[in-house]
Amino acid sequence: MDITAERPVLGTASEATAALVRQGWNVHRPPYGYRTMDVASIPSGSGRPRTRLTPDPLSAPVVQHIFYWRAVTGLDIDQITQRLNKNPDRYPPPGTSGTWHAAAVTRILTNLKYTGYQALRTRDENNRLRPAEQWVLSDQPAHRALITTALFWAAQNPTTDTRRALRHRLLAQPHDLPA
């Protein structure tokens, strides 16, 4: 009996990483707004526990504010960066620099993981969205979403019509974001 027919071996590290992402495992550093949570009962090949993402209580609300400001109020990246830097105690910046940079805001706004799905290969080497058929996504939501998919896409192209429609929808439901 051919054992490879039962359990095919993935040819490359990239394919193995893609398979883990499809299963919902976290394979990189957690994005701002999340922490990693060890799943001790399922070790990796190296014996370390696999990880899932879980919201960070201090930075997850900051991510929600950033998406809200972009998609609903229509602030641009520089305006959001300035707003964050005006109150670093309320909006702690990522890393150790002690300040927010436009690149960090852009990374947050373009990270599909905030919708609850693990994602890989969504952007090309110039940080542009790849065609959706090239993305590697988890088969189902893998962790608690910080934002809705609608809010994610509205933040990618915050037109006046999108902001108006989204504002009415958000205001009709209880939420913890600023008006």
ABEGO torsion letter per residue (X at the ends): XBAAAABBBBABAAAAAAAAAAAGBBABBBBBGBBBBBBAABBBAAGBBBBBBBBBAAAAAAAAAAAAAAAAAGBBAAAAAAAAAABAAABBBBEAAGBBBAAAAAAAAABAAAAGBBBBGABBAAGBBBBAAABBBBABBABBBABBAAAAAAAABBBAAAAAAAAAAAAABBBABBX
